[in-house]
Amino acid sequence: MRNIPTNSLPSAAKPSLPAKTGLPLDLTGPHVTPGASAAHRLYQALCEMIVSGLVKPGEPLPPSRTLATQTGFRRNAVVIAYERLIADGFAEATVGSGTFVAARIPARTAEPNKPNVIVETPGQGAFALGCTHIDERAVQRFRAFVGRRMRNFGSEHLHYGDPRGSRELRAAIADHLLSARGLRCDPDQIMLTSGTLHTLRIVLSAILKAGDQVWCEDPGYPAARKTIANCGYGAVGVPVDEQGMRVAKGRIAGPSARAAYVTPSHQFPLGVQMSMQRRLELLDWARRAGAFVLEDDYDSEFRYDGAPLMSLAGIDRLQRVIYLGTFAKTLFPGLRIGYCALPERLIADVTAARAALDRFPGTLMEGAVADMLNSGAFAANLKRVRKLYREARDALAETLEAESDGALSVPVPSQGLHLVARFDRSVDLSVAARAKHAASAEGWLLADTYSRARPLPGFVLGFSGHPVPLLVASAKRLAQESRAALRTANRSARQI
């Protein structure tokens, strides 16, 4: 039997082990919390020793003085560690005999193999969507606003707040929507969220039942379609043409739908603007069906030619339309602040759904964003970056057209932060996939945005937030690889 110090005083018959070698304690391993108190670190080391089987059930633990000498800790720390071992069931104390390892201790399970988790993060190279630029002057103003808000740290951060978010920012957003989109609404109708997909989850849970159908543009925004499906609703693809969503097709594909998700100002991904006739047709369907339209106006602030049509929510006066917006593109994605404007009849239900989901939005950045809106810094930044994005759009479109030698058609969008470059519809979809892979290009394949409609071959390419020289170089490479992939496909077709 190996020698372990006991609680009895050492004698000739029971020699003790030398100090610092009595117990196999590991006080520096991963099971010990760095910087914790001596008593806590000792407790963790003792637990590790016991559950790993280095000492057996029923074996005595050294007296507190002995262990203090071994470890260099104060005796009081040892006493506290022992008391906690006893309280947690790892040790037992017998009056007059000492402290012993408990007769029954939890068995240690085998360490599971760590899963090889691969998390795909969005790319940031040329053509990546969702990248933005913020003017340095706007950064300085925002930094100043954040600093001022932190210096005047208030009690609103110390308790749970309104599930809709701060009234100050909601009022600033209401003013912005009136001036920018002709949408008149009360701050009480605004709710802050962390983005469009978060808004979808909250709103749909308030207005739909499990299994209800939702019209989605086809092609359309894949993330929104996945969110709708993951929430337990039926995402019904409705074809899109040059006038936007084909409402008549929606009536056939999803006759019992209770909601429709659309991007009418700049359809994603095709870039078409929903005609006024289609807008009125969609609103008429919503009124007759008792349904709601979720209008994602994600990039309406970035219009380069002409005036935009009034928003659906503005035409409808927030009766059957729920307006979705975000600061991810107008300021920067890291803010994680989006918002929606609600019909009055939905305020109570949607607010309750928000409170049940995650109580209320974060408060620290709300004041600084309100300051950006109210001071004019937000509008000034938009004006400056709009000019940069126009230049990037033009450079990308011109390079693709010139370098592809007719292989790609590149309609220049009048609005938005991406464009679509298409092959002829007769070209096999694999041609675009091969070209994109060969060019190591970011962005999306146009085919990946379709659900049921026949996909078109091409690319969805972001131009915002990327240096123009990088866009031009990447566009040349993609155009060259597109020509090469098309030549290969044509050769193969002739040989068949």
Secondary structure, 3 states (H helix, E strand, C coil): CCCCCCCCCCCCCCCCCCCCCCCCCCCCCCCCCCCCCHHHHHHHHHHHHHHCCCCCCCCECCCHHHHHHHHCCCHHHHHHHHHHHHHCCCEEEECCCEEEECCCCCCCCCCCCCCCCCCCCCCCCCECCCCCCCCHHHHHHHHHHHHHHHHCCCHHHHCCCCCCCCHHHHHHHHHHHHHHHCCCCCHHHEEEECCHHHHHHHHHHHHCCCCCEEEEEECCCHHHHHHHHHCCCEEEEEEEECCEECHHHHHHHCCCCCEEEECCCCCCCCCCCCCHHHHHHHHHHHHHHCCEEEEECCCCCCECCCCCCCCHHHHHCCCCEEEEEECCCCCCHHHCCEEEECCHHHHHHHHHHHHHHHCCCCCCCHHHHHHHHHHCHHHHHHHHHHHHHHHHHHHHHHHHHHHHCCCCECCCCCECCEEEEECCCCCCHHHHHHHHHHCCCCCEEHHHHCCCCCCCCEEEEECCCCCHHHHHHHHHHHHHHHHHHHHHHHHHHHHC
